[in-house]
Amino acid sequence: MDGYSATQMALLRKMYYDKVIGGKHHGERELCRGFPKELKSGIENELKRLIKDGLMLVKTTNYGKQYSLNPSAIGIIRGIMGE
């Protein structure tokens, strides 16, 4: 589970410090805030990789997909972020 991009690291860091873990969710729109325009189009692909690796969870709602950090992977996420 090495080789994460700077965008993926920024997403993990942003969600970790906002405490978006488990039951609390953010939509893709909220996650894109603060990123340059040229990176916003690739956020969906970055999220897919984090979900595939088990670091994030996705919840489908009637108003769109909502994302949160996987509570059982918090130790791994801290290690990736270097904390």
C-alpha positions in Angstrom: 0.0 0.0 0.0 2.8 2.4 -0.9 3.1 4.9 -3.6 0.2 7.2 -2.9 0.0 10.4 -4.9 0.1 13.9 -3.4 -3.6 14.3 -4.1 -4.5 11.1 -2.3 -2.3 12.1 0.7 -4.1 15.5 0.7 -7.5 13.8 0.7 -6.6 11.5 3.6 -5.1 14.4 5.6 -8.1 16.6 4.9 -10.6 14.0 6.0 -8.5 12.9 9.0 -8.2 16.5 10.4 -11.9 17.1 9.7 -12.6 13.9 11.6 -14.6 12.4 8.7 -14.3 8.9 10.1 -17.0 6.2 10.0 -20.4 7.7 10.5 -19.5 11.2 9.4 -19.4 11.7 5.6 -18.4 14.3 3.0 -19.5 14.4 -0.6 -17.2 14.8 -3.5 -18.0 18.4 -3.8 -16.8 19.1 -0.2 -13.7 17.0 -0.8 -12.8 19.0 -3.9 -12.7 22.3 -2.1 -9.2 23.8 -1.8 -7.8 21.8 -4.8 -6.8 23.6 -8.0 -9.2 23.3 -10.9 -6.9 21.0 -12.9 -6.9 18.5 -10.1 -10.6 18.5 -9.4 -11.5 16.3 -12.4 -9.2 13.5 -11.2 -10.5 13.4 -7.6 -13.0 10.6 -8.4 -10.2 8.3 -9.6 -8.1 9.1 -6.6 -11.1 8.3 -4.3 -11.6 5.0 -6.2 -8.0 3.9 -5.4 -8.4 4.8 -1.7 -11.6 2.8 -1.6 -10.0 -0.2 -3.3 -7.2 -0.1 -0.8 -9.7 -0.1 2.1 -8.7 3.3 3.5 -12.1 4.9 2.6 -15.7 3.9 2.7 -18.4 5.0 0.3 -22.1 5.4 1.1 -24.5 5.8 -1.7 -27.4 8.2 -0.9 -30.2 9.7 -2.9 -28.2 12.9 -3.2 -25.0 11.3 -4.3 -22.0 9.4 -3.0 -20.7 10.2 0.4 -17.1 9.3 1.6 -15.6 8.7 5.0 -12.4 7.2 6.3 -12.5 3.6 7.3 -12.3 3.5 11.1 -10.5 0.1 11.1 -7.8 1.6 8.9 -7.0 4.7 11.0 -3.6 3.2 12.2 -2.6 2.6 8.5 -3.7 6.1 7.5 -1.7 7.7 10.3 1.3 5.6 9.1 0.9 6.8 5.5 0.6 10.4 6.6 3.7 10.0 8.8 2.2 10.7 12.2 
